């Protein structure tokens, strides 16, 4: 069954409600806070860690969890964004439900996206981006695991171009998210409330 190891009762209750709302198909997942995560370095399912500081993603604990769980590990900063929580939980559920028998995996199966100009290639899947979408993708990819603010994206991708609408970043994020889904699945770009947008760290 799904287990929750979160010291704060209010947060624990919130997570419990979100789990039921998301209707997660796999129950073999541990949901915990950063403190409890240190006690959950190994189990046969997956682990979902909620943490207070985005800097957590660069700590030794994160590296240990990544090494122990690989593809079966996800994180999300607080406060919780409902949409991001559900997308991340669902992607973790899918990862947990996939057999991990390495003998069944093809050794030559591509695991990294190949970039060719404004084209992204993963296996037999090819996605064509506009120059602007490619710049946006590059900015998010370079900061994988860390939220990038709308202001920073606007400055780096649009160079504060006059005449662009105030919601231009959100519009292009929507375009890019839709195009990346065939390559990275749901949750390719996560909205972090009050912080901006983030691409999850590459899966091990």
DRENLUM-805966 format. One record per atom (N, C-alpha, C): atom name; x, y, z; residue number from 1. Coordinates in nm, 3 decimals. Layout:
BEGIN
 atom      px      py      pz seq
   CA       X       Y       Z NUM
...
% end
This chain:
BEGIN
 atom      px      py      pz seq
    N   0.082  -0.119   0.000   1
   CA   0.000   0.000   0.000   1
    C   0.087   0.126   0.000   1
    N   0.028   0.238  -0.041   2
   CA   0.100   0.365  -0.041   2
    C   0.127   0.408   0.103   2
    N   0.250   0.449   0.130   3
   CA   0.286   0.491   0.265   3
    C   0.327   0.637   0.265   3
    N   0.293   0.708   0.372   4
   CA   0.327   0.850   0.385   4
    C   0.408   0.870   0.512   4
    N   0.528   0.925   0.496   5
   CA   0.615   0.954   0.609   5
    C   0.642   1.105   0.611   5
    N   0.549   1.180   0.663   6
   CA   0.562   1.326   0.669   6
    C   0.528   1.371   0.810   6
    N   0.623   1.440   0.874   7
   CA   0.607   1.481   1.013   7
    C   0.495   1.581   1.036   7
    N   0.478   1.674   0.944   8
   CA   0.375   1.775   0.959   8
    C   0.238   1.715   0.927   8
    N   0.148   1.711   1.026   9
   CA   0.018   1.644   1.006   9
    C  -0.066   1.710   0.897   9
    N  -0.065   1.843   0.893  10
   CA  -0.143   1.914   0.792  10
    C  -0.095   1.879   0.652  10
    N   0.038   1.879   0.634  11
   CA   0.094   1.844   0.504  11
    C   0.067   1.698   0.471  11
    N   0.078   1.611   0.571  12
   CA   0.051   1.469   0.551  12
    C  -0.093   1.447   0.505  12
    N  -0.187   1.518   0.569  13
   CA  -0.328   1.505   0.531  13
    C  -0.351   1.556   0.389  13
    N  -0.282   1.666   0.354  14
   CA  -0.295   1.722   0.220  14
    C  -0.247   1.623   0.115  14
    N  -0.132   1.562   0.141  15
   CA  -0.075   1.464   0.048  15
    C  -0.170   1.345   0.034  15
    N  -0.228   1.301   0.145  16
   CA  -0.321   1.189   0.141  16
    C  -0.441   1.221   0.053  16
    N  -0.492   1.343   0.064  17
   CA  -0.606   1.383  -0.019  17
    C  -0.566   1.391  -0.166  17
    N  -0.448   1.445  -0.193  18
   CA  -0.402   1.456  -0.331  18
    C  -0.381   1.319  -0.395  18
    N  -0.332   1.225  -0.317  19
   CA  -0.311   1.090  -0.369  19
    C  -0.444   1.030  -0.415  19
    N  -0.548   1.051  -0.334  20
   CA  -0.679   0.997  -0.371  20
    C  -0.737   1.069  -0.492  20
    N  -0.712   1.201  -0.501  21
   CA  -0.763   1.278  -0.615  21
    C  -0.692   1.241  -0.744  21
    N  -0.562   1.213  -0.734  22
   CA  -0.485   1.179  -0.853  22
    C  -0.518   1.040  -0.905  22
    N  -0.573   0.956  -0.817  23
   CA  -0.610   0.819  -0.857  23
    C  -0.488   0.746  -0.914  23
    N  -0.381   0.746  -0.839  24
   CA  -0.255   0.685  -0.882  24
    C  -0.273   0.534  -0.896  24
    N  -0.245   0.479  -1.013  25
   CA  -0.267   0.335  -1.036  25
    C  -0.176   0.245  -0.955  25
    N  -0.052   0.289  -0.929  26
   CA   0.041   0.205  -0.853  26
    C   0.043   0.251  -0.707  26
    N   0.033   0.155  -0.613  27
   CA   0.035   0.188  -0.471  27
    C   0.172   0.166  -0.409  27
    N   0.265   0.118  -0.488  28
   CA   0.396   0.083  -0.435  28
    C   0.490   0.204  -0.433  28
    N   0.444   0.312  -0.367  29
   CA   0.519   0.437  -0.362  29
    C   0.520   0.492  -0.220  29
    N   0.635   0.541  -0.178  30
   CA   0.649   0.607  -0.048  30
    C   0.649   0.758  -0.071  30
    N   0.565   0.830   0.000  31
   CA   0.564   0.976  -0.002  31
    C   0.622   1.024   0.129  31
    N   0.724   1.109   0.123  32
   CA   0.787   1.152   0.248  32
    C   0.841   1.294   0.237  32
    N   0.878   1.349   0.353  33
   CA   0.942   1.480   0.355  33
    C   1.093   1.459   0.351  33
    N   1.167   1.569   0.347  34
   CA   1.312   1.560   0.332  34
    C   1.378   1.486   0.447  34
    N   1.327   1.508   0.570  35
   CA   1.386   1.443   0.687  35
    C   1.365   1.292   0.680  35
    N   1.243   1.250   0.649  36
   CA   1.213   1.106   0.642  36
    C   1.283   1.038   0.525  36
    N   1.315   1.115   0.421  37
   CA   1.378   1.057   0.303  37
    C   1.511   0.991   0.337  37
    N   1.578   1.043   0.439  38
   CA   1.708   0.988   0.477  38
    C   1.696   0.845   0.531  38
    N   1.575   0.809   0.574  39
   CA   1.552   0.675   0.628  39
    C   1.491   0.582   0.523  39
    N   1.474   0.632   0.401  40
   CA   1.405   0.553   0.299  40
    C   1.494   0.531   0.176  40
    N   1.619   0.500   0.198  41
   CA   1.712   0.490   0.086  41
    C   1.691   0.367  -0.001  41
    N   1.617   0.269   0.047  42
   CA   1.596   0.148  -0.034  42
    C   1.458   0.089  -0.009  42
    N   1.385   0.065  -0.116  43
   CA   1.265  -0.018  -0.109  43
    C   1.234  -0.065  -0.251  43
    N   1.143  -0.158  -0.265  44
   CA   1.121  -0.220  -0.396  44
    C   1.035  -0.133  -0.488  44
    N   0.975  -0.027  -0.433  45
   CA   0.889   0.057  -0.516  45
    C   0.955   0.188  -0.555  45
    N   0.883   0.298  -0.533  46
   CA   0.935   0.428  -0.569  46
    C   0.929   0.522  -0.451  46
    N   0.990   0.640  -0.466  47
   CA   0.990   0.737  -0.358  47
    C   0.963   0.877  -0.414  47
    N   0.877   0.950  -0.346  48
   CA   0.836   1.085  -0.384  48
    C   0.869   1.176  -0.265  48
    N   0.964   1.267  -0.283  49
   CA   1.010   1.351  -0.172  49
    C   0.962   1.495  -0.189  49
    N   0.896   1.546  -0.086  50
   CA   0.854   1.686  -0.082  50
    C   0.955   1.762   0.003  50
    N   1.004   1.874  -0.048  51
   CA   1.110   1.945   0.023  51
    C   1.088   2.095   0.022  51
    N   1.151   2.163   0.116  52
   CA   1.130   2.306   0.135  52
    C   1.215   2.393   0.044  52
    N   1.330   2.344   0.004  53
   CA   1.425   2.428  -0.066  53
    C   1.467   2.364  -0.197  53
    N   1.458   2.442  -0.307  54
   CA   1.496   2.387  -0.438  54
    C   1.644   2.349  -0.439  54
    N   1.723   2.407  -0.349  55
   CA   1.864   2.372  -0.339  55
    C   1.885   2.228  -0.297  55
    N   1.780   2.168  -0.237  56
   CA   1.785   2.027  -0.196  56
    C   1.825   1.937  -0.311  56
    N   1.785   1.975  -0.431  57
   CA   1.810   1.891  -0.547  57
    C   1.959   1.876  -0.577  57
    N   2.043   1.957  -0.512  58
   CA   2.187   1.949  -0.537  58
    C   2.262   1.892  -0.418  58
    N   2.191   1.839  -0.319  59
   CA   2.256   1.788  -0.199  59
    C   2.303   1.644  -0.216  59
    N   2.385   1.601  -0.117  60
   CA   2.435   1.463  -0.118  60
    C   2.319   1.364  -0.104  60
    N   2.216   1.402  -0.027  61
   CA   2.101   1.314  -0.011  61
    C   2.033   1.288  -0.145  61
    N   2.021   1.391  -0.225  62
   CA   1.961   1.373  -0.358  62
    C   2.043   1.275  -0.440  62
    N   2.174   1.286  -0.435  63
   CA   2.259   1.194  -0.511  63
    C   2.242   1.050  -0.461  63
    N   2.228   1.035  -0.330  64
   CA   2.209   0.901  -0.274  64
    C   2.076   0.841  -0.319  64
    N   1.972   0.924  -0.317  65
   CA   1.841   0.876  -0.358  65
    C   1.840   0.843  -0.508  65
    N   1.904   0.927  -0.586  66
   CA   1.912   0.902  -0.731  66
    C   1.983   0.770  -0.757  66
    N   2.091   0.744  -0.681  67
   CA   2.167   0.621  -0.699  67
    C   2.086   0.500  -0.655  67
    N   2.012   0.514  -0.544  68
   CA   1.936   0.401  -0.489  68
    C   1.812   0.369  -0.571  68
    N   1.743   0.473  -0.622  69
   CA   1.615   0.452  -0.688  69
    C   1.619   0.471  -0.840  69
    N   1.712   0.552  -0.887  70
   CA   1.719   0.578  -1.030  70
    C   1.589   0.634  -1.085  70
    N   1.527   0.563  -1.176  71
   CA   1.405   0.607  -1.243  71
    C   1.283   0.614  -1.150  71
    N   1.295   0.553  -1.031  72
   CA   1.179   0.544  -0.941  72
    C   1.183   0.651  -0.831  72
    N   1.237   0.767  -0.864  73
   CA   1.254   0.873  -0.764  73
    C   1.209   1.007  -0.822  73
    N   1.125   1.079  -0.745  74
   CA   1.079   1.210  -0.786  74
    C   1.082   1.306  -0.667  74
    N   1.094   1.434  -0.696  75
   CA   1.089   1.535  -0.590  75
    C   0.995   1.647  -0.632  75
    N   0.946   1.722  -0.534  76
   CA   0.862   1.838  -0.562  76
    C   0.879   1.938  -0.448  76
    N   0.907   2.065  -0.481  77
   CA   0.924   2.166  -0.375  77
    C   0.790   2.209  -0.317  77
    N   0.795   2.256  -0.194  78
   CA   0.676   2.312  -0.129  78
    C   0.672   2.463  -0.153  78
    N   0.555   2.527  -0.151  79
   CA   0.423   2.467  -0.130  79
    C   0.381   2.382  -0.249  79
    N   0.291   2.288  -0.226  80
   CA   0.250   2.194  -0.329  80
    C   0.166   2.261  -0.437  80
    N   0.202   2.236  -0.560  81
   CA   0.119   2.276  -0.674  81
    C   0.041   2.151  -0.716  81
    N  -0.092   2.158  -0.711  82
   CA  -0.176   2.040  -0.735  82
    C  -0.145   1.975  -0.870  82
    N  -0.140   2.057  -0.976  83
   CA  -0.116   2.003  -1.109  83
    C   0.019   1.935  -1.118  83
    N   0.122   2.002  -1.063  84
   CA   0.257   1.944  -1.067  84
    C   0.263   1.815  -0.985  84
    N   0.194   1.815  -0.871  85
   CA   0.195   1.696  -0.786  85
    C   0.137   1.576  -0.861  85
    N   0.021   1.596  -0.924  86
   CA  -0.045   1.486  -0.994  86
    C   0.038   1.436  -1.112  86
    N   0.093   1.531  -1.190  87
   CA   0.174   1.491  -1.306  87
    C   0.297   1.414  -1.261  87
    N   0.362   1.463  -1.155  88
   CA   0.484   1.398  -1.107  88
    C   0.453   1.261  -1.047  88
    N   0.345   1.254  -0.970  89
   CA   0.305   1.126  -0.909  89
    C   0.269   1.024  -1.015  89
    N   0.199   1.068  -1.118  90
   CA   0.160   0.976  -1.225  90
    C   0.282   0.925  -1.301  90
    N   0.378   1.015  -1.328  91
   CA   0.499   0.972  -1.400  91
    C   0.578   0.873  -1.316  91
    N   0.579   0.894  -1.183  92
   CA   0.649   0.800  -1.095  92
    C   0.576   0.666  -1.093  92
    N   0.444   0.670  -1.090  93
   CA   0.366   0.547  -1.090  93
    C   0.395   0.463  -1.213  93
    N   0.406   0.532  -1.328  94
   CA   0.437   0.461  -1.453  94
    C   0.575   0.397  -1.444  94
    N   0.672   0.473  -1.389  95
   CA   0.809   0.421  -1.378  95
    C   0.815   0.300  -1.286  95
    N   0.737   0.303  -1.178  96
   CA   0.736   0.192  -1.082  96
    C   0.672   0.068  -1.143  96
    N   0.572   0.089  -1.229  97
   CA   0.500  -0.024  -1.285  97
    C   0.575  -0.092  -1.399  97
    N   0.679  -0.026  -1.453  98
   CA   0.757  -0.084  -1.562  98
    C   0.855  -0.185  -1.507  98
    N   0.863  -0.306  -1.558  99
   CA   0.957  -0.407  -1.510  99
    C   1.100  -0.355  -1.515  99
    N   1.178  -0.387  -1.412 100
   CA   1.316  -0.338  -1.405 100
    C   1.418  -0.445  -1.439 100
    N   1.372  -0.558  -1.492 101
   CA   1.463  -0.665  -1.530 101
    C   1.553  -0.618  -1.642 101
    N   1.680  -0.596  -1.610 102
   CA   1.772  -0.541  -1.709 102
    C   1.792  -0.634  -1.827 102
    N   1.768  -0.763  -1.806 103
   CA   1.787  -0.857  -1.916 103
    C   1.684  -0.837  -2.025 103
    N   1.572  -0.771  -1.990 104
   CA   1.466  -0.748  -2.088 104
    C   1.488  -0.619  -2.165 104
    N   1.588  -0.540  -2.124 105
   CA   1.614  -0.414  -2.190 105
    C   1.711  -0.432  -2.306 105
    N   1.691  -0.356  -2.408 106
   CA   1.781  -0.360  -2.522 106
    C   1.904  -0.275  -2.491 106
    N   2.021  -0.332  -2.507 107
   CA   2.142  -0.260  -2.474 107
    C   2.161  -0.137  -2.561 107
    N   2.112  -0.142  -2.685 108
   CA   2.134  -0.030  -2.774 108
    C   2.015   0.067  -2.777 108
    N   1.920   0.051  -2.683 109
   CA   1.805   0.141  -2.679 109
    C   1.850   0.280  -2.635 109
    N   1.823   0.384  -2.713 110
   CA   1.869   0.518  -2.680 110
    C   1.800   0.572  -2.556 110
    N   1.874   0.637  -2.469 111
   CA   1.819   0.694  -2.346 111
    C   1.836   0.845  -2.340 111
    N   1.913   0.901  -2.433 112
   CA   1.937   1.045  -2.432 112
    C   1.885   1.107  -2.561 112
    N   1.834   1.228  -2.549 113
   CA   1.783   1.299  -2.665 113
    C   1.900   1.354  -2.747 113
    N   1.896   1.332  -2.876 114
   CA   1.997   1.385  -2.967 114
    C   1.945   1.515  -3.027 114
    N   2.027   1.619  -3.021 115
   CA   1.989   1.749  -3.075 115
    C   2.057   1.770  -3.210 115
    N   1.978   1.807  -3.309 116
   CA   2.030   1.835  -3.443 116
    C   1.967   1.965  -3.490 116
    N   2.035   2.076  -3.464 117
   CA   1.977   2.206  -3.494 117
    C   1.856   2.229  -3.406 117
    N   1.740   2.248  -3.466 118
   CA   1.616   2.266  -3.390 118
    C   1.533   2.138  -3.388 118
    N   1.599   2.025  -3.412 119
   CA   1.530   1.896  -3.412 119
    C   1.579   1.811  -3.294 119
    N   1.485   1.748  -3.223 120
   CA   1.517   1.660  -3.112 120
    C   1.481   1.517  -3.152 120
    N   1.573   1.424  -3.126 121
   CA   1.551   1.286  -3.168 121
    C   1.575   1.191  -3.050 121
    N   1.482   1.101  -3.028 122
   CA   1.497   0.996  -2.928 122
    C   1.443   0.868  -2.988 122
    N   1.533   0.776  -3.022 123
   CA   1.491   0.653  -3.087 123
    C   1.428   0.683  -3.222 123
    N   1.304   0.637  -3.241 124
   CA   1.232   0.659  -3.367 124
    C   1.143   0.783  -3.362 124
    N   1.151   0.858  -3.252 125
   CA   1.067   0.977  -3.237 125
    C   1.146   1.103  -3.268 125
    N   1.093   1.186  -3.357 126
   CA   1.158   1.311  -3.396 126
    C   1.062   1.427  -3.373 126
    N   1.112   1.532  -3.311 127
   CA   1.031   1.651  -3.284 127
    C   1.102   1.773  -3.341 127
    N   1.028   1.853  -3.416 128
   CA   1.085   1.974  -3.475 128
    C   1.039   2.097  -3.396 128
    N   1.133   2.178  -3.353 129
   CA   1.104   2.299  -3.277 129
    C   1.137   2.423  -3.360 129
    N   1.074   2.534  -3.327 130
   CA   1.113   2.661  -3.386 130
    C   1.240   2.707  -3.314 130
    N   1.306   2.808  -3.367 131
   CA   1.428   2.858  -3.302 131
    C   1.398   2.907  -3.161 131
    N   1.285   2.975  -3.144 132
   CA   1.248   3.026  -3.013 132
    C   1.221   2.912  -2.916 132
    N   1.150   2.811  -2.961 133
   CA   1.120   2.695  -2.877 133
    C   1.248   2.622  -2.838 133
    N   1.343   2.616  -2.932 134
   CA   1.470   2.549  -2.903 134
    C   1.549   2.624  -2.797 134
    N   1.548   2.758  -2.804 135
   CA   1.617   2.837  -2.702 135
    C   1.551   2.817  -2.566 135
    N   1.420   2.811  -2.564 136
   CA   1.348   2.790  -2.440 136
    C   1.379   2.652  -2.383 136
    N   1.379   2.552  -2.470 137
   CA   1.413   2.416  -2.428 137
    C   1.553   2.410  -2.370 137
    N   1.648   2.476  -2.437 138
   CA   1.788   2.475  -2.391 138
    C   1.801   2.538  -2.253 138
    N   1.730   2.648  -2.229 139
   CA   1.736   2.715  -2.099 139
    C   1.684   2.623  -1.988 139
    N   1.573   2.558  -2.013 140
   CA   1.515   2.469  -1.912 140
    C   1.600   2.344  -1.893 140
    N   1.656   2.290  -2.002 141
   CA   1.739   2.171  -1.993 141
    C   1.866   2.199  -1.913 141
    N   1.928   2.315  -1.936 142
   CA   2.050   2.351  -1.864 142
    C   2.027   2.364  -1.715 142
    N   1.904   2.395  -1.676 143
   CA   1.871   2.413  -1.534 143
    C   1.785   2.298  -1.482 143
    N   1.795   2.181  -1.543 144
   CA   1.713   2.067  -1.502 144
    C   1.718   2.045  -1.351 144
    N   1.601   2.027  -1.291 145
   CA   1.594   2.006  -1.147 145
    C   1.580   2.134  -1.068 145
    N   1.587   2.248  -1.135 146
   CA   1.575   2.378  -1.069 146
    C   1.474   2.463  -1.144 146
    N   1.386   2.529  -1.071 147
   CA   1.285   2.614  -1.135 147
    C   1.351   2.738  -1.195 147
    N   1.305   2.777  -1.314 148
   CA   1.353   2.897  -1.380 148
    C   1.236   2.994  -1.389 148
    N   1.254   3.115  -1.341 149
   CA   1.144   3.212  -1.336 149
    C   1.105   3.260  -1.476 149
    N   0.983   3.308  -1.488 150
   CA   0.937   3.365  -1.614 150
    C   1.025   3.482  -1.656 150
    N   1.065   3.562  -1.557 151
   CA   1.148   3.679  -1.587 151
    C   1.282   3.638  -1.647 151
    N   1.344   3.532  -1.591 152
   CA   1.472   3.487  -1.643 152
    C   1.456   3.429  -1.783 152
    N   1.349   3.352  -1.803 153
   CA   1.326   3.295  -1.936 153
    C   1.302   3.404  -2.039 153
    N   1.225   3.504  -2.001 154
   CA   1.196   3.614  -2.094 154
    C   1.324   3.688  -2.130 154
    N   1.411   3.707  -2.030 155
   CA   1.536   3.779  -2.054 155
    C   1.631   3.698  -2.142 155
    N   1.640   3.567  -2.117 156
   CA   1.736   3.485  -2.189 156
    C   1.687   3.444  -2.329 156
    N   1.557   3.419  -2.341 157
   CA   1.504   3.370  -2.469 157
    C   1.457   3.483  -2.560 157
    N   1.392   3.581  -2.499 158
   CA   1.338   3.692  -2.579 158
    C   1.423   3.818  -2.570 158
    N   1.520   3.816  -2.477 159
   CA   1.609   3.932  -2.458 159
    C   1.528   4.059  -2.441 159
    N   1.417   4.043  -2.362 160
   CA   1.329   4.156  -2.332 160
    C   1.283   4.229  -2.458 160
    N   1.256   4.153  -2.563 161
   CA   1.212   4.213  -2.689 161
    C   1.084   4.294  -2.670 161
    N   1.087   4.418  -2.713 162
   CA   0.970   4.504  -2.701 162
    C   0.860   4.454  -2.793 162
    N   0.735   4.470  -2.752 163
   CA   0.623   4.432  -2.836 163
    C   0.569   4.293  -2.808 163
    N   0.645   4.209  -2.735 164
   CA   0.597   4.075  -2.702 164
    C   0.493   4.087  -2.589 164
    N   0.389   4.004  -2.593 165
   CA   0.286   4.007  -2.490 165
    C   0.341   3.967  -2.355 165
    N   0.272   4.007  -2.249 166
   CA   0.319   3.977  -2.114 166
    C   0.313   3.828  -2.083 166
    N   0.229   3.753  -2.153 167
   CA   0.217   3.609  -2.127 167
    C   0.290   3.524  -2.230 167
    N   0.385   3.585  -2.301 168
   CA   0.453   3.513  -2.409 168
    C   0.524   3.388  -2.358 168
    N   0.581   3.394  -2.236 169
   CA   0.652   3.278  -2.182 169
    C   0.554   3.163  -2.159 169
    N   0.440   3.192  -2.099 170
   CA   0.341   3.087  -2.073 170
    C   0.290   3.024  -2.203 170
    N   0.270   3.107  -2.303 171
   CA   0.221   3.058  -2.433 171
    C   0.322   2.962  -2.495 171
    N   0.450   3.002  -2.495 172
   CA   0.553   2.917  -2.557 172
    C   0.581   2.792  -2.473 172
    N   0.567   2.803  -2.341 173
   CA   0.581   2.684  -2.256 173
    C   0.476   2.582  -2.295 173
    N   0.355   2.629  -2.321 174
   CA   0.246   2.540  -2.363 174
    C   0.279   2.472  -2.495 174
    N   0.332   2.550  -2.592 175
   CA   0.373   2.493  -2.720 175
    C   0.478   2.385  -2.699 175
    N   0.582   2.421  -2.621 176
   CA   0.696   2.332  -2.603 176
    C   0.656   2.206  -2.526 176
    N   0.575   2.222  -2.423 177
   CA   0.531   2.107  -2.344 177
    C   0.457   2.006  -2.433 177
    N   0.372   2.057  -2.521 178
   CA   0.296   1.970  -2.610 178
    C   0.390   1.895  -2.705 178
    N   0.493   1.964  -2.755 179
   CA   0.586   1.899  -2.849 179
    C   0.677   1.799  -2.780 179
    N   0.711   1.824  -2.653 180
   CA   0.803   1.735  -2.582 180
    C   0.737   1.609  -2.528 180
    N   0.605   1.611  -2.516 181
   CA   0.534   1.496  -2.459 181
    C   0.567   1.364  -2.529 181
    N   0.574   1.358  -2.664 182
   CA   0.609   1.230  -2.729 182
    C   0.748   1.180  -2.692 182
    N   0.838   1.273  -2.654 183
   CA   0.975   1.233  -2.619 183
    C   0.989   1.202  -2.470 183
    N   0.932   1.287  -2.386 184
   CA   0.955   1.277  -2.242 184
    C   0.832   1.237  -2.163 184
    N   0.716   1.228  -2.229 185
   CA   0.594   1.192  -2.159 185
    C   0.535   1.310  -2.084 185
    N   0.427   1.283  -2.012 186
   CA   0.363   1.387  -1.932 186
    C   0.459   1.434  -1.824 186
    N   0.454   1.560  -1.791 187
   CA   0.543   1.614  -1.689 187
    C   0.679   1.651  -1.744 187
    N   0.690   1.668  -1.877 188
   CA   0.818   1.708  -1.938 188
    C   0.861   1.844  -1.885 188
    N   0.764   1.933  -1.865 189
   CA   0.790   2.064  -1.805 189
    C   0.689   2.082  -1.692 189
    N   0.738   2.109  -1.573 190
   CA   0.652   2.121  -1.456 190
    C   0.639   2.267  -1.415 190
    N   0.517   2.308  -1.383 191
   CA   0.492   2.443  -1.333 191
    C   0.514   2.444  -1.182 191
    N   0.600   2.534  -1.135 192
   CA   0.627   2.547  -0.992 192
    C   0.566   2.678  -0.946 192
    N   0.460   2.670  -0.870 193
   CA   0.387   2.790  -0.830 193
    C   0.479   2.891  -0.761 193
    N   0.475   3.014  -0.810 194
   CA   0.553   3.122  -0.750 194
    C   0.700   3.121  -0.789 194
    N   0.745   3.018  -0.864 195
   CA   0.887   3.009  -0.899 195
    C   0.911   3.006  -1.050 195
    N   0.819   2.948  -1.126 196
   CA   0.839   2.944  -1.271 196
    C   0.818   2.803  -1.326 196
    N   0.912   2.761  -1.411 197
   CA   0.899   2.630  -1.476 197
    C   1.028   2.549  -1.457 197
    N   1.012   2.415  -1.462 198
   CA   1.126   2.327  -1.440 198
    C   1.114   2.202  -1.524 198
    N   1.227   2.158  -1.579 199
   CA   1.234   2.025  -1.639 199
    C   1.295   1.933  -1.533 199
    N   1.234   1.816  -1.508 200
   CA   1.289   1.723  -1.410 200
    C   1.430   1.680  -1.449 200
    N   1.504   1.637  -1.350 201
   CA   1.638   1.586  -1.377 201
    C   1.628   1.465  -1.469 201
    N   1.726   1.447  -1.559 202
   CA   1.723   1.330  -1.650 202
    C   1.715   1.202  -1.569 202
    N   1.638   1.106  -1.618 203
   CA   1.626   0.978  -1.549 203
    C   1.752   0.898  -1.566 203
    N   1.787   0.826  -1.460 204
   CA   1.909   0.743  -1.462 204
    C   1.891   0.629  -1.560 204
% end
